[in-house]
């Protein structure tokens, strides 16, 4: 677990910098929870408070870009590329049932894995999963 602390500190900054550089005028959301909340939670608290109460148990994508013709999910991984490849298809499947994204759920979902270096096996696996791989790293990565 030697890399866990630096990764936790660097990934959010890295994603923020990437979004600012490549999507400066787009509607961007960071650390977006995905999927529905249980009906019981919504019944007990109402939708808005229920979303806040249940947030710790919902998976969270690093960033979403809301484009006029698509919804782009972005997951960044400094080291654990397999985690990003496996999470993105699950995240994409949850968009339709995410209350916060109901107004854009009819748009095609694009998946993007942000990594700091060119890794051949990652690009090959991503192609089979219809995941775009972006290689970009500022100096601090």
ZADO-1210 file (C-alpha; in nm, 4 decimals, padded with zeros to 6 digits):
<atoms>
<atom x="00.0000" y="00.0000" z="00.0000" code="UNK" pos="1"/>
<atom x="00.2965" y="00.2299" z="-00.0425" code="UNK" pos="2"/>
<atom x="00.1224" y="00.4216" z="-00.3215" code="UNK" pos="3"/>
<atom x="-00.2172" y="00.4731" z="-00.1594" code="UNK" pos="4"/>
<atom x="-00.1551" y="00.8082" z="00.0106" code="UNK" pos="5"/>
<atom x="00.0172" y="00.9858" z="-00.2819" code="UNK" pos="6"/>
<atom x="-00.2476" y="00.8512" z="-00.5209" code="UNK" pos="7"/>
<atom x="-00.5310" y="00.9801" z="-00.3018" code="UNK" pos="8"/>
<atom x="-00.3703" y="01.3222" z="-00.2936" code="UNK" pos="9"/>
<atom x="-00.2696" y="01.3450" z="-00.6601" code="UNK" pos="10"/>
<atom x="-00.5608" y="01.1926" z="-00.8516" code="UNK" pos="11"/>
<atom x="-00.8220" y="01.4590" z="-00.7655" code="UNK" pos="12"/>
<atom x="-00.5828" y="01.7392" z="-00.8599" code="UNK" pos="13"/>
<atom x="-00.4818" y="01.5560" z="-01.1786" code="UNK" pos="14"/>
<atom x="-00.8450" y="01.5066" z="-01.2840" code="UNK" pos="15"/>
<atom x="-00.9297" y="01.8706" z="-01.2054" code="UNK" pos="16"/>
<atom x="-00.6354" y="01.9940" z="-01.4099" code="UNK" pos="17"/>
<atom x="-00.7277" y="01.7634" z="-01.6982" code="UNK" pos="18"/>
<atom x="-01.0874" y="01.8853" z="-01.6985" code="UNK" pos="19"/>
<atom x="-00.9814" y="02.2514" z="-01.6873" code="UNK" pos="20"/>
<atom x="-00.7370" y="02.2055" z="-01.9743" code="UNK" pos="21"/>
<atom x="-00.9477" y="01.9899" z="-02.2081" code="UNK" pos="22"/>
<atom x="-01.3082" y="02.0866" z="-02.1163" code="UNK" pos="23"/>
<atom x="-01.2856" y="02.4504" z="-02.0035" code="UNK" pos="24"/>
<atom x="-01.6312" y="02.5515" z="-02.1295" code="UNK" pos="25"/>
<atom x="-01.8199" y="02.2248" z="-02.0784" code="UNK" pos="26"/>
<atom x="-02.0458" y="02.1369" z="-01.7878" code="UNK" pos="27"/>
<atom x="-01.8244" y="01.9235" z="-01.5657" code="UNK" pos="28"/>
<atom x="-01.9041" y="01.7389" z="-01.2433" code="UNK" pos="29"/>
<atom x="-01.6422" y="01.5855" z="-01.0177" code="UNK" pos="30"/>
<atom x="-01.6725" y="01.2759" z="-00.7962" code="UNK" pos="31"/>
<atom x="-02.0245" y="01.1918" z="-00.9134" code="UNK" pos="32"/>
<atom x="-02.2150" y="00.9211" z="-00.7244" code="UNK" pos="33"/>
<atom x="-02.3912" y="00.6754" z="-00.9538" code="UNK" pos="34"/>
<atom x="-02.6869" y="00.4391" z="-00.9329" code="UNK" pos="35"/>
<atom x="-03.0178" y="00.4488" z="-00.7528" code="UNK" pos="36"/>
<atom x="-03.0877" y="00.4703" z="-00.3827" code="UNK" pos="37"/>
<atom x="-03.3087" y="00.2125" z="-00.2100" code="UNK" pos="38"/>
<atom x="-03.6806" y="00.2856" z="-00.2166" code="UNK" pos="39"/>
<atom x="-03.6877" y="00.2590" z="00.1638" code="UNK" pos="40"/>
<atom x="-03.4251" y="00.5325" z="00.1957" code="UNK" pos="41"/>
<atom x="-03.6171" y="00.7568" z="-00.0415" code="UNK" pos="42"/>
<atom x="-03.9416" y="00.6866" z="00.1456" code="UNK" pos="43"/>
<atom x="-03.7836" y="00.7619" z="00.4851" code="UNK" pos="44"/>
<atom x="-03.5932" y="01.0776" z="00.3841" code="UNK" pos="45"/>
<atom x="-03.7324" y="01.1967" z="00.0513" code="UNK" pos="46"/>
<atom x="-03.5255" y="01.1996" z="-00.2670" code="UNK" pos="47"/>
<atom x="-03.2846" y="01.4862" z="-00.2007" code="UNK" pos="48"/>
<atom x="-03.1959" y="01.3986" z="00.1587" code="UNK" pos="49"/>
<atom x="-03.1970" y="01.0281" z="00.0697" code="UNK" pos="50"/>
<atom x="-02.9310" y="01.0921" z="-00.1944" code="UNK" pos="51"/>
<atom x="-02.7109" y="01.2585" z="00.0680" code="UNK" pos="52"/>
<atom x="-02.7729" y="00.9898" z="00.3305" code="UNK" pos="53"/>
<atom x="-02.6985" y="00.7029" z="00.0919" code="UNK" pos="54"/>
<atom x="-02.3982" y="00.8629" z="-00.0849" code="UNK" pos="55"/>
<atom x="-02.1285" y="00.6642" z="00.1017" code="UNK" pos="56"/>
<atom x="-02.2687" y="00.3394" z="-00.0418" code="UNK" pos="57"/>
<atom x="-02.2905" y="00.4517" z="-00.4058" code="UNK" pos="58"/>
<atom x="-02.0003" y="00.4077" z="-00.6475" code="UNK" pos="59"/>
<atom x="-01.8381" y="00.7309" z="-00.7596" code="UNK" pos="60"/>
<atom x="-01.6829" y="00.8183" z="-01.0960" code="UNK" pos="61"/>
<atom x="-01.3976" y="01.0696" z="-01.0962" code="UNK" pos="62"/>
<atom x="-01.5640" y="01.3094" z="-01.3405" code="UNK" pos="63"/>
<atom x="-01.8481" y="01.3519" z="-01.5859" code="UNK" pos="64"/>
<atom x="-01.8532" y="01.5881" z="-01.8819" code="UNK" pos="65"/>
<atom x="-02.2004" y="01.6764" z="-02.0067" code="UNK" pos="66"/>
<atom x="-02.1662" y="01.7438" z="-02.3780" code="UNK" pos="67"/>
<atom x="-02.4479" y="01.8431" z="-02.6156" code="UNK" pos="68"/>
<atom x="-02.4554" y="01.4978" z="-02.7760" code="UNK" pos="69"/>
<atom x="-02.3016" y="01.2703" z="-02.5139" code="UNK" pos="70"/>
<atom x="-02.2211" y="01.2043" z="-02.1515" code="UNK" pos="71"/>
<atom x="-01.8522" y="01.1323" z="-02.0919" code="UNK" pos="72"/>
<atom x="-01.7449" y="00.9356" z="-01.7842" code="UNK" pos="73"/>
<atom x="-01.3812" y="00.9853" z="-01.6869" code="UNK" pos="74"/>
<atom x="-01.1899" y="00.7605" z="-01.4483" code="UNK" pos="75"/>
<atom x="-00.8251" y="00.8386" z="-01.3734" code="UNK" pos="76"/>
<atom x="-00.5702" y="00.5847" z="-01.2559" code="UNK" pos="77"/>
<atom x="-00.2073" y="00.6548" z="-01.1786" code="UNK" pos="78"/>
<atom x="-00.1197" y="00.2903" z="-01.1034" code="UNK" pos="79"/>
<atom x="-00.4157" y="00.0523" z="-01.0930" code="UNK" pos="80"/>
<atom x="-00.5201" y="00.0537" z="-01.4578" code="UNK" pos="81"/>
<atom x="-00.7221" y="-00.2676" z="-01.4280" code="UNK" pos="82"/>
<atom x="-00.9440" y="-00.1000" z="-01.1676" code="UNK" pos="83"/>
<atom x="-01.0272" y="00.1780" z="-01.4118" code="UNK" pos="84"/>
<atom x="-01.0960" y="-00.0637" z="-01.6973" code="UNK" pos="85"/>
<atom x="-01.3277" y="-00.2733" z="-01.4831" code="UNK" pos="86"/>
<atom x="-01.5106" y="00.0160" z="-01.3168" code="UNK" pos="87"/>
<atom x="-01.6031" y="00.2196" z="-01.6252" code="UNK" pos="88"/>
<atom x="-01.8487" y="-00.0314" z="-01.7820" code="UNK" pos="89"/>
<atom x="-02.0204" y="-00.0699" z="-01.4444" code="UNK" pos="90"/>
<atom x="-02.0427" y="00.3072" z="-01.4074" code="UNK" pos="91"/>
<atom x="-02.1875" y="00.3380" z="-01.7576" code="UNK" pos="92"/>
<atom x="-02.4553" y="00.0820" z="-01.6744" code="UNK" pos="93"/>
<atom x="-02.5612" y="00.2888" z="-01.3713" code="UNK" pos="94"/>
<atom x="-02.6138" y="00.6206" z="-01.5524" code="UNK" pos="95"/>
<atom x="-02.9723" y="00.5416" z="-01.6492" code="UNK" pos="96"/>
<atom x="-03.0743" y="00.4766" z="-01.2873" code="UNK" pos="97"/>
<atom x="-02.8886" y="00.7759" z="-01.1377" code="UNK" pos="98"/>
<atom x="-03.1411" y="01.0372" z="-01.0164" code="UNK" pos="99"/>
<atom x="-02.8925" y="01.3251" z="-01.0503" code="UNK" pos="100"/>
<atom x="-02.8458" y="01.2424" z="-01.4217" code="UNK" pos="101"/>
<atom x="-03.2081" y="01.1917" z="-01.5256" code="UNK" pos="102"/>
<atom x="-03.1994" y="01.5016" z="-01.7471" code="UNK" pos="103"/>
<atom x="-02.9122" y="01.3562" z="-01.9577" code="UNK" pos="104"/>
<atom x="-02.9675" y="00.9811" z="-01.9329" code="UNK" pos="105"/>
<atom x="-03.0863" y="00.9566" z="-02.2950" code="UNK" pos="106"/>
<atom x="-02.7457" y="01.0700" z="-02.4285" code="UNK" pos="107"/>
<atom x="-02.4893" y="00.8142" z="-02.5418" code="UNK" pos="108"/>
<atom x="-02.2380" y="00.7331" z="-02.2690" code="UNK" pos="109"/>
<atom x="-01.8681" y="00.7518" z="-02.3562" code="UNK" pos="110"/>
<atom x="-01.6082" y="00.6020" z="-02.1249" code="UNK" pos="111"/>
<atom x="-01.2584" y="00.7481" z="-02.0865" code="UNK" pos="112"/>
<atom x="-00.9679" y="00.6144" z="-01.8835" code="UNK" pos="113"/>
<atom x="-00.7058" y="00.8786" z="-01.8013" code="UNK" pos="114"/>
<atom x="-00.3591" y="00.7330" z="-01.7447" code="UNK" pos="115"/>
<atom x="-00.0156" y="00.8968" z="-01.7107" code="UNK" pos="116"/>
<atom x="00.1812" y="00.6803" z="-01.9562" code="UNK" pos="117"/>
<atom x="00.1340" y="00.4742" z="-02.2699" code="UNK" pos="118"/>
<atom x="00.0603" y="00.1144" z="-02.1639" code="UNK" pos="119"/>
<atom x="00.0053" y="-00.1265" z="-02.4540" code="UNK" pos="120"/>
<atom x="-00.2075" y="-00.3859" z="-02.2743" code="UNK" pos="121"/>
<atom x="-00.4341" y="-00.1146" z="-02.1300" code="UNK" pos="122"/>
<atom x="-00.5049" y="00.0288" z="-02.4754" code="UNK" pos="123"/>
<atom x="-00.5714" y="-00.3184" z="-02.6157" code="UNK" pos="124"/>
<atom x="-00.8106" y="-00.4134" z="-02.3358" code="UNK" pos="125"/>
<atom x="-00.9814" y="-00.0744" z="-02.3503" code="UNK" pos="126"/>
<atom x="-01.0501" y="-00.1084" z="-02.7227" code="UNK" pos="127"/>
<atom x="-01.2426" y="-00.4302" z="-02.6605" code="UNK" pos="128"/>
<atom x="-01.4498" y="-00.2571" z="-02.3926" code="UNK" pos="129"/>
<atom x="-01.5142" y="00.0566" z="-02.6017" code="UNK" pos="130"/>
<atom x="-01.3188" y="00.2680" z="-02.3552" code="UNK" pos="131"/>
<atom x="-01.1135" y="00.5611" z="-02.4842" code="UNK" pos="132"/>
<atom x="-00.7694" y="00.5851" z="-02.3271" code="UNK" pos="133"/>
<atom x="-00.6176" y="00.9291" z="-02.2790" code="UNK" pos="134"/>
<atom x="-00.2514" y="00.9554" z="-02.1886" code="UNK" pos="135"/>
<atom x="-00.1824" y="01.2853" z="-02.0168" code="UNK" pos="136"/>
<atom x="00.0329" y="01.3740" z="-01.7205" code="UNK" pos="137"/>
<atom x="00.1432" y="01.7086" z="-01.5853" code="UNK" pos="138"/>
<atom x="00.4895" y="01.7356" z="-01.4299" code="UNK" pos="139"/>
<atom x="00.3723" y="01.6488" z="-01.0772" code="UNK" pos="140"/>
<atom x="00.2502" y="01.3001" z="-01.1788" code="UNK" pos="141"/>
</atoms>
